[in-house]
Amino acid sequence: MKNVCRIVSVLAVTVVFLLAFQSNAIATQVFRVPDSDIDPEALRISEAKVLGLKPKKGFSFLNQEGETFTFDDYEGKPLVLVLSYYSCDGVCSSVNIELGERLSQLEKDGRLKPGKDFNVVTLSFDKNDTLETLERFRKNVGLDKGVAQGWTFSVVRPEDRERIKVFTDRFDFRFFWSPQDRTFYHPTVYMILSPEMRLARILYAHDIDKSDIELAVLESRNGNFKPGEIINYAVSLCYSYNYKEGRYVFNIPMFVAFGSLFVGISALGTSVFAFKRRQKKREDKA
């Protein structure tokens, strides 16, 4: 009888263990984040292909006032271009909100000022976006009152909507619609265009601060600075663009080079001073 009870107890414990294991497995399966079918690298822009290119010709856009413009109208100042879509309440919202925060910081204490030294354009790549969805997007992300001068929100004109991908492909900006998630997958980047409207730099959002925008804008001007901006350019030489991270990092080799140069000049000066001092002592003794 004892053996029977012992066997029953072992079986009961085994059943409980199996049920707990199965329950845990089911819970793990239910709450596991589903894998994405899209390779993140497929959304990474090949900068070697697109740097130096101008926006695709033959496209016109509507700004928030309903006025028509082309990118040729922005020549003369660098431009920060943000490709988004206005039914998005996730990534696109955060990308534009973060940009708004950076622009506000530049307005307050930056060396370059939005509107004065460069412009900003947010453009929808969704053919279904209209001026109405544009306005809702601006209000939803808190940008309806404007956080900086020179920031335009825009959509493609109705006659160009069906071929918007031709425009985005120009800069290797690829986007994919996911019916299951009801969202677009796309790069989250800020594109910096030169005063001639050539793509000069690509910054990946969420990992940058206001200085990255400043440095990219300065760099896009190709040495064309006003007298008062020479110091800004000199400061920019302390940083270099990291292609892997999509942002600017401290230029250690440049810092070491300047440090070595300073040490060398200091050593030379010290040697010359010591030599003259010894020579003067010899002359005094003579």
PyMOL commands that set and color helices and strands:
alter all, ss='L'
color gray80, all
select helices_A, chain A and resi 2-31+40-43+47-50+71-74+91-109+131-140+158-169+210-220+227-236+252-285
alter helices_A, ss='H'
color red, helices_A
select strands_A, chain A and resi 61-63+68-69+79-84+119-124+151-156+176-178+183-185+189-193+199-204+239-242+247-250
alter strands_A, ss='S'
color yellow, strands_A
deselect
rebuild
show_as cartoon
